[in-house]
Each structure stands twice: as structure tokens, then as C-alpha cells.
Amino acid sequence: MIDRRLLEEVSRRLLAMPAVAVLGPRQIGKTTLALHLAEDRKVTYLDLQSPSNRARLDEPELYFGEHAEGLIVLDEVHRVPALFDTLRGTIDRNRRRATCRSFRRARLG
């Protein structure tokens, strides 16, 4: 069961920040939390343990641009460390364009 306070805190942070990382040890509910967040939002969920999901990010800037209006959940993002530079660059560009509120990412460690 996900603690309602934690769910509300992550939801608040997603409204205020262009990216939110949910970190913690294995099996504590990070993915479950992300799936709860997805229930009432337009969400793209990628499990980066899956080769087919990783393949979707062969051109990450293009992919993020195509999904900029919703929340993108990157589960097991630590499996693709090169992605962090692309994320930072995309977030920075969107901030300069004053559109960062439309570019939301949740990263699960």
C-alpha cells in the first residue's frame, strides 16, 4: 500500500519541477508509486530493463519531444546512464522556452 502522503508529495513536486527522481532500495514500492501517479494522468511508462522499451529511446531527444505533453516515467533509469545528459539538456532547453511545465519526468532508481 502506498502512503497517501508520499503520493501527494510526489504529485506536488511534479507540478513544481520538470523532473522528479524517486530513489530507494529494491522492492520498496517505487514502481507501484509511479503506477499510482499514472492513474489520473497522461503517462508514458518505460521500463528500461526491457530491451524493447530501451529501443524506444534510441533517439531520446526525438522521443521526449513527441511525448512532451504528458508525464514520462523512466523505471530502472540507472540502466541507461547516458540518458541523464539528454534529460538535462532537454529540461534546460524547455526552461529557456518557458515550457518546462509541459515536460515532466519521473525517474525511478
ZAMAR-246380 format. One record per residue: chain; y, z, x of N, C-alpha, C in turn. Coordinates in Angstrom, 1 decimal. Layout:
N
@kette=A | n_y=Y | n_z=Z | n_x=X | ca_y=Y | ca_z=Z | ca_x=X | c_y=Y | c_z=Z | c_x=X
...
# end
This chain:
109
@kette=A | n_y=-1.2 | n_z=0.0 | n_x=0.8 | ca_y=0.0 | ca_z=0.0 | ca_x=0.0 | c_y=1.2 | c_z=0.0 | c_x=0.9
@kette=A | n_y=2.2 | n_z=-0.9 | n_x=0.6 | ca_y=3.4 | ca_z=-1.0 | ca_x=1.3 | c_y=4.4 | c_z=0.0 | c_x=0.8
@kette=A | n_y=5.0 | n_z=0.8 | n_x=1.7 | ca_y=6.0 | ca_z=1.7 | ca_x=1.4 | c_y=7.3 | c_z=1.0 | c_x=0.8
@kette=A | n_y=7.7 | n_z=1.3 | n_x=-0.4 | ca_y=8.8 | ca_z=0.6 | ca_x=-1.0 | c_y=10.1 | c_z=0.7 | c_x=-0.2
@kette=A | n_y=10.3 | n_z=1.8 | n_x=0.5 | ca_y=11.5 | ca_z=2.0 | ca_x=1.3 | c_y=11.5 | c_z=1.0 | c_x=2.4
@kette=A | n_y=10.3 | n_z=0.7 | n_x=3.0 | ca_y=10.2 | ca_z=-0.3 | ca_x=4.1 | c_y=10.5 | c_z=-1.7 | c_x=3.6
@kette=A | n_y=9.9 | n_z=-2.0 | n_x=2.5 | ca_y=10.1 | ca_z=-3.3 | ca_x=1.8 | c_y=11.6 | c_z=-3.5 | c_x=1.5
@kette=A | n_y=12.3 | n_z=-2.5 | n_x=1.0 | ca_y=13.7 | ca_z=-2.6 | ca_x=0.7 | c_y=14.5 | c_z=-2.7 | c_x=1.9
@kette=A | n_y=14.2 | n_z=-2.0 | n_x=3.0 | ca_y=14.9 | ca_z=-2.1 | ca_x=4.3 | c_y=14.8 | c_z=-3.5 | c_x=4.9
@kette=A | n_y=13.6 | n_z=-4.0 | n_x=4.9 | ca_y=13.5 | ca_z=-5.4 | ca_x=5.5 | c_y=14.2 | c_z=-6.4 | c_x=4.6
@kette=A | n_y=14.2 | n_z=-6.2 | n_x=3.3 | ca_y=14.9 | ca_z=-7.1 | ca_x=2.4 | c_y=16.4 | c_z=-7.1 | c_x=2.7
@kette=A | n_y=16.9 | n_z=-5.9 | n_x=2.8 | ca_y=18.4 | ca_z=-5.7 | ca_x=3.1 | c_y=18.7 | c_z=-6.4 | c_x=4.5
@kette=A | n_y=17.9 | n_z=-6.2 | n_x=5.5 | ca_y=18.1 | ca_z=-6.8 | ca_x=6.8 | c_y=18.1 | c_z=-8.3 | c_x=6.7
@kette=A | n_y=17.2 | n_z=-8.9 | n_x=5.9 | ca_y=17.1 | ca_z=-10.3 | ca_x=5.7 | c_y=18.4 | c_z=-10.9 | c_x=5.1
@kette=A | n_y=19.0 | n_z=-10.1 | n_x=4.3 | ca_y=20.3 | ca_z=-10.5 | ca_x=3.7 | c_y=21.4 | c_z=-10.5 | c_x=4.7
@kette=A | n_y=21.4 | n_z=-9.6 | n_x=5.7 | ca_y=22.5 | ca_z=-9.4 | ca_x=6.6 | c_y=22.3 | c_z=-10.2 | c_x=7.9
@kette=A | n_y=21.0 | n_z=-10.5 | n_x=8.3 | ca_y=20.7 | ca_z=-11.1 | ca_x=9.6 | c_y=20.0 | c_z=-12.4 | c_x=9.4
@kette=A | n_y=20.2 | n_z=-13.3 | n_x=10.4 | ca_y=19.5 | ca_z=-14.6 | ca_x=10.4 | c_y=18.0 | c_z=-14.5 | c_x=10.7
@kette=A | n_y=17.6 | n_z=-13.4 | n_x=11.4 | ca_y=16.2 | ca_z=-13.3 | ca_x=11.8 | c_y=15.9 | c_z=-11.8 | c_x=11.8
@kette=A | n_y=14.7 | n_z=-11.4 | n_x=11.4 | ca_y=14.2 | ca_z=-10.1 | ca_x=11.4 | c_y=12.8 | c_z=-10.1 | c_x=12.0
@kette=A | n_y=12.6 | n_z=-9.2 | n_x=12.9 | ca_y=11.3 | ca_z=-9.0 | ca_x=13.5 | c_y=10.6 | c_z=-7.8 | c_x=13.0
@kette=A | n_y=9.4 | n_z=-7.9 | n_x=12.6 | ca_y=8.6 | ca_z=-6.8 | ca_x=12.2 | c_y=7.5 | c_z=-6.6 | c_x=13.2
@kette=A | n_y=7.6 | n_z=-5.5 | n_x=14.0 | ca_y=6.7 | ca_z=-5.3 | ca_x=15.1 | c_y=5.9 | c_z=-4.0 | c_x=14.9
@kette=A | n_y=4.7 | n_z=-4.0 | n_x=15.5 | ca_y=3.8 | ca_z=-2.8 | ca_x=15.4 | c_y=2.4 | c_z=-3.2 | c_x=15.9
@kette=A | n_y=1.6 | n_z=-2.1 | n_x=16.0 | ca_y=0.2 | ca_z=-2.4 | ca_x=16.4 | c_y=-0.6 | c_z=-3.1 | c_x=15.3
@kette=A | n_y=-1.7 | n_z=-3.5 | n_x=15.8 | ca_y=-2.6 | ca_z=-4.3 | ca_x=14.8 | c_y=-3.0 | c_z=-3.4 | c_x=13.6
@kette=A | n_y=-3.2 | n_z=-4.1 | n_x=12.5 | ca_y=-3.7 | ca_z=-3.6 | ca_x=11.3 | c_y=-2.9 | c_z=-2.5 | c_x=10.6
@kette=A | n_y=-1.5 | n_z=-2.6 | n_x=10.8 | ca_y=-0.7 | ca_z=-1.6 | ca_x=10.1 | c_y=0.0 | c_z=-2.1 | c_x=8.9
@kette=A | n_y=-0.2 | n_z=-3.4 | n_x=8.6 | ca_y=0.4 | ca_z=-4.0 | ca_x=7.4 | c_y=1.6 | c_z=-4.9 | c_x=7.6
@kette=A | n_y=1.8 | n_z=-5.5 | n_x=8.8 | ca_y=2.9 | ca_z=-6.4 | ca_x=9.0 | c_y=2.8 | c_z=-7.6 | c_x=8.1
@kette=A | n_y=1.6 | n_z=-8.2 | n_x=8.1 | ca_y=1.4 | ca_z=-9.4 | ca_x=7.3 | c_y=1.4 | c_z=-9.1 | c_x=5.8
@kette=A | n_y=0.9 | n_z=-8.0 | n_x=5.4 | ca_y=0.9 | ca_z=-7.6 | ca_x=4.0 | c_y=2.4 | c_z=-7.4 | c_x=3.6
@kette=A | n_y=3.2 | n_z=-6.8 | n_x=4.4 | ca_y=4.6 | ca_z=-6.6 | ca_x=4.1 | c_y=5.3 | c_z=-8.0 | c_x=3.9
@kette=A | n_y=5.0 | n_z=-8.9 | n_x=4.8 | ca_y=5.6 | ca_z=-10.2 | ca_x=4.7 | c_y=5.2 | c_z=-10.9 | c_x=3.5
@kette=A | n_y=3.9 | n_z=-10.8 | n_x=3.1 | ca_y=3.5 | ca_z=-11.4 | ca_x=1.9 | c_y=4.1 | c_z=-10.8 | c_x=0.6
@kette=A | n_y=4.4 | n_z=-9.5 | n_x=0.7 | ca_y=5.1 | ca_z=-8.9 | ca_x=-0.4 | c_y=6.5 | c_z=-9.4 | c_x=-0.5
@kette=A | n_y=7.2 | n_z=-9.6 | n_x=0.6 | ca_y=8.5 | ca_z=-10.1 | ca_x=0.6 | c_y=8.5 | c_z=-11.5 | c_x=0.1
@kette=A | n_y=7.4 | n_z=-12.3 | n_x=0.2 | ca_y=7.4 | ca_z=-13.6 | ca_x=-0.2 | c_y=7.2 | c_z=-13.8 | c_x=-1.7
@kette=A | n_y=6.9 | n_z=-12.7 | n_x=-2.4 | ca_y=6.5 | ca_z=-12.8 | ca_x=-3.8 | c_y=7.7 | c_z=-13.4 | c_x=-4.7
@kette=A | n_y=8.9 | n_z=-13.0 | n_x=-4.3 | ca_y=10.0 | ca_z=-13.4 | ca_x=-5.2 | c_y=11.0 | c_z=-14.3 | c_x=-4.4
@kette=A | n_y=10.6 | n_z=-15.0 | n_x=-3.4 | ca_y=11.4 | ca_z=-15.8 | ca_x=-2.6 | c_y=10.8 | c_z=-17.2 | c_x=-2.3
@kette=A | n_y=11.6 | n_z=-18.1 | n_x=-2.0 | ca_y=11.1 | ca_z=-19.4 | ca_x=-1.5 | c_y=10.7 | c_z=-19.2 | c_x=0.0
@kette=A | n_y=9.4 | n_z=-19.2 | n_x=0.3 | ca_y=8.9 | ca_z=-18.9 | ca_x=1.6 | c_y=8.0 | c_z=-19.9 | c_x=2.1
@kette=A | n_y=8.1 | n_z=-20.2 | n_x=3.4 | ca_y=7.1 | ca_z=-20.9 | ca_x=4.2 | c_y=6.4 | c_z=-19.9 | c_x=5.1
@kette=A | n_y=5.1 | n_z=-19.8 | n_x=5.0 | ca_y=4.4 | ca_z=-18.8 | ca_x=5.8 | c_y=3.5 | c_z=-19.6 | c_x=6.8
@kette=A | n_y=3.7 | n_z=-19.3 | n_x=8.1 | ca_y=2.9 | ca_z=-19.9 | ca_x=9.1 | c_y=2.2 | c_z=-18.8 | c_x=9.9
@kette=A | n_y=0.8 | n_z=-18.9 | n_x=9.9 | ca_y=0.0 | ca_z=-18.0 | ca_x=10.7 | c_y=-0.2 | c_z=-18.8 | c_x=12.0
@kette=A | n_y=0.4 | n_z=-18.3 | n_x=13.1 | ca_y=0.3 | ca_z=-19.1 | ca_x=14.4 | c_y=-1.0 | c_z=-18.8 | c_x=15.1
@kette=A | n_y=-1.9 | n_z=-18.1 | n_x=14.5 | ca_y=-3.3 | ca_z=-18.1 | ca_x=15.0 | c_y=-4.0 | c_z=-19.4 | c_x=14.7
@kette=A | n_y=-3.5 | n_z=-20.0 | n_x=13.6 | ca_y=-4.2 | ca_z=-21.2 | ca_x=13.1 | c_y=-3.7 | c_z=-22.4 | c_x=13.8
@kette=A | n_y=-4.6 | n_z=-23.2 | n_x=14.4 | ca_y=-4.1 | ca_z=-24.4 | ca_x=15.1 | c_y=-3.4 | c_z=-25.4 | c_x=14.2
@kette=A | n_y=-3.7 | n_z=-25.5 | n_x=13.0 | ca_y=-3.0 | ca_z=-26.4 | ca_x=12.1 | c_y=-1.6 | c_z=-25.9 | c_x=11.8
@kette=A | n_y=-1.4 | n_z=-24.6 | n_x=11.7 | ca_y=-0.1 | ca_z=-24.1 | ca_x=11.5 | c_y=0.8 | c_z=-24.2 | c_x=12.8
@kette=A | n_y=0.2 | n_z=-24.0 | n_x=13.9 | ca_y=0.9 | ca_z=-24.2 | ca_x=15.2 | c_y=1.3 | c_z=-25.7 | c_x=15.3
@kette=A | n_y=0.4 | n_z=-26.6 | n_x=14.9 | ca_y=0.8 | ca_z=-28.0 | ca_x=15.0 | c_y=2.0 | c_z=-28.4 | c_x=14.1
@kette=A | n_y=2.2 | n_z=-27.7 | n_x=13.1 | ca_y=3.4 | ca_z=-27.9 | ca_x=12.3 | c_y=4.7 | c_z=-27.7 | c_x=13.1
@kette=A | n_y=4.6 | n_z=-26.9 | n_x=14.1 | ca_y=5.7 | ca_z=-26.6 | ca_x=15.0 | c_y=5.8 | c_z=-27.4 | c_x=16.3
@kette=A | n_y=5.1 | n_z=-28.6 | n_x=16.3 | ca_y=5.2 | ca_z=-29.5 | ca_x=17.4 | c_y=6.6 | c_z=-29.9 | c_x=17.7
@kette=A | n_y=7.4 | n_z=-30.0 | n_x=16.7 | ca_y=8.8 | ca_z=-30.3 | ca_x=16.8 | c_y=9.6 | c_z=-29.2 | c_x=16.0
@kette=A | n_y=9.7 | n_z=-28.0 | n_x=16.6 | ca_y=10.2 | ca_z=-26.9 | ca_x=15.9 | c_y=11.6 | c_z=-27.0 | c_x=15.3
@kette=A | n_y=12.5 | n_z=-27.7 | n_x=16.0 | ca_y=13.9 | ca_z=-27.8 | ca_x=15.5 | c_y=13.9 | c_z=-28.7 | c_x=14.2
@kette=A | n_y=13.1 | n_z=-29.7 | n_x=14.2 | ca_y=13.0 | ca_z=-30.5 | ca_x=13.0 | c_y=12.4 | c_z=-29.7 | c_x=11.9
@kette=A | n_y=11.3 | n_z=-29.0 | n_x=12.2 | ca_y=10.6 | ca_z=-28.2 | ca_x=11.1 | c_y=11.6 | c_z=-27.2 | c_x=10.6
@kette=A | n_y=12.3 | n_z=-26.5 | n_x=11.4 | ca_y=13.2 | ca_z=-25.4 | ca_x=10.9 | c_y=14.3 | c_z=-26.1 | c_x=10.1
@kette=A | n_y=14.8 | n_z=-27.2 | n_x=10.5 | ca_y=15.8 | ca_z=-27.9 | ca_x=9.8 | c_y=15.4 | c_z=-28.3 | c_x=8.4
@kette=A | n_y=14.1 | n_z=-28.7 | n_x=8.3 | ca_y=13.6 | ca_z=-29.1 | ca_x=7.0 | c_y=13.3 | c_z=-28.0 | c_x=6.1
@kette=A | n_y=13.2 | n_z=-26.8 | n_x=6.6 | ca_y=12.9 | ca_z=-25.6 | ca_x=5.8 | c_y=14.1 | c_z=-24.5 | c_x=5.9
@kette=A | n_y=15.2 | n_z=-25.0 | n_x=6.1 | ca_y=16.4 | ca_z=-24.1 | ca_x=6.4 | c_y=16.8 | c_z=-23.3 | c_x=5.2
@kette=A | n_y=16.5 | n_z=-23.8 | n_x=4.0 | ca_y=17.0 | ca_z=-23.1 | ca_x=2.8 | c_y=16.1 | c_z=-21.9 | c_x=2.4
@kette=A | n_y=15.0 | n_z=-21.7 | n_x=2.9 | ca_y=14.1 | ca_z=-20.6 | ca_x=2.5 | c_y=13.8 | c_z=-19.7 | c_x=3.7
@kette=A | n_y=13.0 | n_z=-18.7 | n_x=3.4 | ca_y=12.5 | ca_z=-17.8 | ca_x=4.4 | c_y=11.3 | c_z=-18.4 | c_x=5.1
@kette=A | n_y=11.3 | n_z=-18.4 | n_x=6.4 | ca_y=10.1 | ca_z=-18.8 | ca_x=7.2 | c_y=9.5 | c_z=-17.6 | c_x=7.8
@kette=A | n_y=8.3 | n_z=-17.3 | n_x=7.5 | ca_y=7.5 | ca_z=-16.2 | ca_x=8.1 | c_y=6.6 | c_z=-16.8 | c_x=9.2
@kette=A | n_y=6.9 | n_z=-16.3 | n_x=10.4 | ca_y=6.1 | ca_z=-16.7 | ca_x=11.6 | c_y=5.1 | c_z=-15.5 | c_x=11.9
@kette=A | n_y=4.0 | n_z=-15.5 | n_x=11.4 | ca_y=3.0 | ca_z=-14.5 | ca_x=11.7 | c_y=2.3 | c_z=-14.8 | c_x=13.0
@kette=A | n_y=2.1 | n_z=-13.8 | n_x=13.8 | ca_y=1.5 | ca_z=-13.9 | ca_x=15.2 | c_y=2.4 | c_z=-14.8 | c_x=16.1
@kette=A | n_y=3.7 | n_z=-14.7 | n_x=16.0 | ca_y=4.6 | ca_z=-15.5 | ca_x=16.7 | c_y=4.5 | c_z=-15.3 | c_x=18.2
@kette=A | n_y=4.0 | n_z=-14.2 | n_x=18.7 | ca_y=3.8 | ca_z=-14.0 | ca_x=20.1 | c_y=2.8 | c_z=-14.9 | c_x=20.7
@kette=A | n_y=2.0 | n_z=-15.6 | n_x=19.9 | ca_y=1.1 | ca_z=-16.6 | ca_x=20.4 | c_y=1.8 | c_z=-17.9 | c_x=20.9
@kette=A | n_y=3.1 | n_z=-18.1 | n_x=20.5 | ca_y=3.8 | ca_z=-19.3 | ca_x=20.9 | c_y=5.1 | c_z=-18.8 | c_x=21.5
@kette=A | n_y=5.1 | n_z=-18.2 | n_x=22.7 | ca_y=6.3 | ca_z=-17.7 | ca_x=23.3 | c_y=7.4 | c_z=-18.7 | c_x=23.5
@kette=A | n_y=7.1 | n_z=-19.9 | n_x=23.7 | ca_y=8.2 | ca_z=-20.9 | ca_x=23.9 | c_y=9.0 | c_z=-21.1 | c_x=22.7
@kette=A | n_y=8.6 | n_z=-20.7 | n_x=21.5 | ca_y=9.3 | ca_z=-20.8 | ca_x=20.3 | c_y=10.6 | c_z=-19.9 | c_x=20.2
@kette=A | n_y=10.6 | n_z=-18.9 | n_x=21.0 | ca_y=11.7 | ca_z=-18.0 | ca_x=20.9 | c_y=13.0 | c_z=-18.6 | c_x=21.4
@kette=A | n_y=13.0 | n_z=-19.5 | n_x=22.4 | ca_y=14.2 | ca_z=-20.2 | ca_x=22.8 | c_y=14.7 | c_z=-21.1 | c_x=21.7
@kette=A | n_y=13.8 | n_z=-21.8 | n_x=21.1 | ca_y=14.1 | ca_z=-22.7 | ca_x=20.0 | c_y=14.7 | c_z=-21.9 | c_x=18.8
@kette=A | n_y=14.1 | n_z=-20.8 | n_x=18.5 | ca_y=14.7 | ca_z=-19.9 | ca_x=17.4 | c_y=16.1 | c_z=-19.5 | c_x=17.7
@kette=A | n_y=16.3 | n_z=-19.0 | n_x=18.9 | ca_y=17.6 | ca_z=-18.5 | ca_x=19.3 | c_y=18.6 | c_z=-19.6 | c_x=19.2
@kette=A | n_y=18.3 | n_z=-20.8 | n_x=19.7 | ca_y=19.2 | ca_z=-21.9 | ca_x=19.7 | c_y=19.5 | c_z=-22.4 | c_x=18.3
@kette=A | n_y=18.5 | n_z=-22.4 | n_x=17.4 | ca_y=18.7 | ca_z=-22.8 | ca_x=16.0 | c_y=19.6 | c_z=-21.8 | c_x=15.3
@kette=A | n_y=19.3 | n_z=-20.5 | n_x=15.5 | ca_y=20.1 | ca_z=-19.5 | ca_x=14.9 | c_y=21.6 | c_z=-19.6 | c_x=15.3
@kette=A | n_y=21.8 | n_z=-19.7 | n_x=16.6 | ca_y=23.1 | ca_z=-19.8 | ca_x=17.2 | c_y=23.9 | c_z=-21.0 | c_x=16.6
@kette=A | n_y=23.2 | n_z=-22.2 | n_x=16.6 | ca_y=23.9 | ca_z=-23.4 | ca_x=16.0 | c_y=24.3 | c_z=-23.1 | c_x=14.6
@kette=A | n_y=23.4 | n_z=-22.5 | n_x=13.8 | ca_y=23.7 | ca_z=-22.3 | ca_x=12.4 | c_y=24.8 | c_z=-21.3 | c_x=12.2
@kette=A | n_y=24.9 | n_z=-20.3 | n_x=13.1 | ca_y=26.0 | ca_z=-19.3 | ca_x=13.0 | c_y=27.4 | c_z=-20.1 | c_x=13.3
@kette=A | n_y=27.4 | n_z=-20.9 | n_x=14.2 | ca_y=28.6 | ca_z=-21.7 | ca_x=14.5 | c_y=29.0 | c_z=-22.5 | c_x=13.4
@kette=A | n_y=28.1 | n_z=-23.0 | n_x=12.6 | ca_y=28.4 | ca_z=-23.8 | ca_x=11.4 | c_y=28.6 | c_z=-22.9 | c_x=10.2
@kette=A | n_y=28.5 | n_z=-21.6 | n_x=10.4 | ca_y=28.7 | ca_z=-20.7 | ca_x=9.3 | c_y=27.7 | c_z=-20.8 | c_x=8.2
@kette=A | n_y=26.5 | n_z=-21.2 | n_x=8.5 | ca_y=25.4 | ca_z=-21.4 | ca_x=7.5 | c_y=24.2 | c_z=-20.4 | c_x=7.8
@kette=A | n_y=24.5 | n_z=-19.4 | n_x=8.6 | ca_y=23.3 | ca_z=-18.6 | ca_x=9.0 | c_y=22.7 | c_z=-17.9 | c_x=7.8
@kette=A | n_y=23.3 | n_z=-17.7 | n_x=6.7 | ca_y=22.7 | ca_z=-17.0 | ca_x=5.6 | c_y=21.6 | c_z=-17.9 | c_x=5.0
@kette=A | n_y=21.7 | n_z=-19.2 | n_x=5.3 | ca_y=20.6 | ca_z=-20.1 | ca_x=4.7 | c_y=19.4 | c_z=-20.2 | c_x=5.7
@kette=A | n_y=19.5 | n_z=-19.7 | n_x=6.9 | ca_y=18.5 | ca_z=-19.8 | ca_x=7.9 | c_y=17.9 | c_z=-18.4 | c_x=8.1
@kette=A | n_y=16.8 | n_z=-18.1 | n_x=7.5 | ca_y=16.2 | ca_z=-16.8 | ca_x=7.6 | c_y=14.8 | c_z=-16.9 | c_x=8.2
@kette=A | n_y=14.5 | n_z=-16.0 | n_x=9.1 | ca_y=13.2 | ca_z=-15.9 | ca_x=9.8 | c_y=12.7 | c_z=-14.5 | c_x=9.8
@kette=A | n_y=11.5 | n_z=-14.4 | n_x=9.5 | ca_y=10.8 | ca_z=-13.1 | ca_x=9.7 | c_y=9.7 | c_z=-13.3 | c_x=10.7
@kette=A | n_y=9.7 | n_z=-12.6 | n_x=11.8 | ca_y=8.8 | ca_z=-12.7 | ca_x=12.9 | c_y=7.9 | c_z=-11.5 | c_x=12.9
@kette=A | n_y=6.6 | n_z=-11.8 | n_x=12.9 | ca_y=5.6 | ca_z=-10.7 | ca_x=13.0 | c_y=4.9 | c_z=-10.7 | c_x=14.3
@kette=A | n_y=4.9 | n_z=-9.6 | n_x=14.9 | ca_y=4.3 | ca_z=-9.5 | ca_x=16.3 | c_y=2.8 | c_z=-9.3 | c_x=16.3
# end
